Amino acid sequence: MQGFESEEHERSIWQALKAQAVPLKFAYAGSAAHTHNRLASRSSYQSVATAIDAEIRATLKLLDPNVTGLSICEVGPGNGTHTVAFLRTLYQAGTSVLNYLGLDFSRELLSILERQLAQDEPRLPVHVDTWDFEAEPTTAIDSWRSSSKPVLILMIGHTIGNPYSPLACLKNIFLSSRPGDGLVLSAMLRGTQPVADLVKPYLDSVFIAAALEPLRMGGLNISEGSFHVRWEESTSAIIGEFVLSNDQRISYREETIVFSAGSIIRCFLSRRFQQNDIATLLSDAGWLIKDNCLSHDESHLAVAAFRPKPPV
Ligand SMILES: C[S@@+](CC[C@H](N)C(=O)[O-])C[C@H]1O[C@@H](n2cnc3c(N)ncnc32)[C@H](O)[C@@H]1O
């Protein structure tokens, strides 16, 4: 696929370019889904595998021994590489999965996920739907549920590190769930690495092509500029920015934007959390934490939480 997934995405990227801050969700949609897929299929991205053991331990904490078979709803599943690895490890732990719902901003990425699951999990009933979890709650989970049994919601692979407001996302997921539903959230921790080590994985050409794809789709000539990453202490995040080396002009419908040489467009954000930040975010969004599971190298935290039932 070349370009945008929809006119709405095209309009939103235009507005974001005007504001010189492009939300990361656009780096997964339209033709950017394929640059992300290349990135996610590389062996270095398999570092997500580090988190799986903690994610499975967190999942097992939430299981009701009287219930067989899980209904899993995954929010932000990406291309399915992590999903397949997670499901296989879960089966090895003796848990069966009855059905699966994948919700993502990107229709294109959901198609890649569907193909991956059809190939690797041919017997698993799979449904997918689009949802922007930064914007509002969704009714997709309720429409998909096949019984009154609780659903396990997964948000794994550090997806929570990408949005501008992680709290708004966790509230939207909460409002889209039902009392009794579980949530396994996994995220990368700040740890004690020097800043140079934090930014190093973001300096290679496959990552840079993926981060700049929405700008290219919006009409910028990305060969006339450079991509920089830096650590921003105030947001506790790795920030990626494109700096134009020459003046550039882009147009959409009747409008034109002129960027002068030296203009900066923010297009990447990946937060790192402290364990306490995650606990606060989850409880401020309404979730009750059942357990915290650290990965063996302590780089990732997986939290088992659930939506409490209202008192009767
Ligand atoms: C960092 S990737 C993680 C993918 C996968 N969980 C993994 O571990 O490989 C983030 C995922 O969240 C999705 N995403 C990002 N922003 C989103 C938004 N606002 N609403 C819905 N999905 C979003 C992306 O399309 C992508 O699938």
The ligand as a Tripos MOL2 file, in Angstrom:
@<TRIPOS>MOLECULE
LIG
   27    29     1     0     0
SMALL
NO_CHARGES

@<TRIPOS>ATOM
      1 C1          4.8870   -0.2280   19.9750 C.3       1 LIG1
      2 S1          3.7400   -0.9990   18.9100 S.3       1 LIG1
      3 C2          3.5310   -2.4780   19.8400 C.3       1 LIG1
      4 C3          2.9620   -3.5610   19.0260 C.3       1 LIG1
      5 C4          2.8710   -4.9060   19.7280 C.3       1 LIG1
      6 N1          2.0660   -4.8550   20.9440 N.3       1 LIG1
      7 C5          4.2640   -5.4650   20.0110 C.2       1 LIG1
      8 O1          4.5710   -5.7030   21.1580 O.co2     1 LIG1
      9 O2          4.9860   -5.6660   19.0510 O.co2     1 LIG1
     10 C6          2.2680   -0.0610   19.2510 C.3       1 LIG1
     11 C7          0.9600   -0.5910   18.6840 C.3       1 LIG1
     12 O3         -0.1080    0.2430   19.1350 O.3       1 LIG1
     13 C8         -0.8600    0.7580   18.0340 C.3       1 LIG1
     14 N2         -1.2760    2.1210   18.3750 N.ar      1 LIG1
     15 C9         -0.4870    3.1960   18.5580 C.ar      1 LIG1
     16 N3         -1.2250    4.2760   18.8660 N.ar      1 LIG1
     17 C10        -2.5240    3.8610   18.8660 C.ar      1 LIG1
     18 C11        -3.7700    4.5090   19.1150 C.ar      1 LIG1
     19 N4         -3.8340    5.8030   19.4210 N.pl3     1 LIG1
     20 N5         -4.8990    3.7760   19.0760 N.ar      1 LIG1
     21 C12        -4.8460    2.4320   18.7700 C.ar      1 LIG1
     22 N6         -3.7010    1.7700   18.4960 N.ar      1 LIG1
     23 C13        -2.5530    2.4810   18.5520 C.ar      1 LIG1
     24 C14         0.0930    0.6910   16.8630 C.3       1 LIG1
     25 O4         -0.5920    0.6850   15.6240 O.3       1 LIG1
     26 C15         0.8610   -0.5900   17.1490 C.3       1 LIG1
     27 O5          0.1420   -1.7100   16.7400 O.3       1 LIG1
@<TRIPOS>BOND
     1     1     2 1
     2     2     3 1
     3     2    10 1
     4     3     4 1
     5     4     5 1
     6     5     6 1
     7     5     7 1
     8     7     8 2
     9     7     9 1
    10    10    11 1
    11    11    12 1
    12    11    26 1
    13    12    13 1
    14    13    14 1
    15    13    24 1
    16    14    15 ar
    17    14    23 ar
    18    15    16 ar
    19    16    17 ar
    20    17    18 ar
    21    17    23 ar
    22    18    19 1
    23    18    20 ar
    24    20    21 ar
    25    21    22 ar
    26    22    23 ar
    27    24    25 1
    28    24    26 1
    29    26    27 1
@<TRIPOS>SUBSTRUCTURE
     1 LIG1         1 GROUP 0 **** ****
